[in-house]
Amino acid sequence: MILKPLWFDRLPSTNTFLKERLELEPALLSGTVVAAREQTHGRGRRDREWLSDANENLTFSLFLRTVSNPRKIPSATMAAAIAIAELLDSIGIQANLKWPNDVQVGGKKICGILSEAVSSGVIIGIGLNVNMGGAKHIDQPATSILMASGERRSIEEMLEMLLPTLADRLNEWGQGGFSKVRKKWEANVPTLGKTVTVRDGETSRCGILRGFGDDGELLLDEHGVVSAIWAGDVEG
């Protein structure tokens, strides 16, 4: 179950806010959602900044109480990404998934997700570009619902539309981990079966993307030898 979102006009980081609230309120209900109309110090993977001007983008975090093995937590990100892709498809925007945590439209990032393990579960932070009109301040090709469709959307409406689907995908993940949502994930990965490069810091590996393991790890075929990769950025 996902609760009615708590909206704030401005927060530094919705993930940080939820972690601090959880420390003060250990019995915080699973499904608690905190959303900010403006986020000033949001974070992505590798401590990348994720900033959002007032009413421009959808930035929110969800607390999910779970007893899953910490190794399984990263795949909660992938379950959430599936829900984002389904939301975009429902409004006529074709989306693809990029391991481990991005949703793309036309090869450009439209959504990033950061899951953080906490003692009682996981906090999933989501940033979806909704009304952003340009991407000069972003260090990679990016787009938004406005840029992809020419239509402005209410961020409140987008969250309301997303939450039921997000609840369904996270419930599936909670019942059986990544294996329960693997087919939905792989159906939206255009590089499956193709040659990709996986970069992790100064290290890069090239091979054929064969699929994803039971915990969401990437399976890379390098000259007939398939290895599991747990972290990195995929190019291809």
Buried (B, 14 or more C-beta within 10 A) or exposed (E): EBBEBBBBEEBBBBBBBBBEBBEEEEEBEBBBBBBBBBBEEBBBBEEEEBBBEEBBBBBBBBBBBBEBEEBBBBBBBBBBBBBBBBBBEEEEBEBBBBBBBBBBBEEBBBBBBBBBBBEBBBBBBBBBBBBBEEBEEBEEEBBBBBBBBEEEBEBBEBBEBBBEBBBBBBBBBBEEBBBBBBEBBBEBBEBBEEEBBBEEEEEEBBBBBBBBBBBBBBBBBEEEEEBEBEEBBBEB
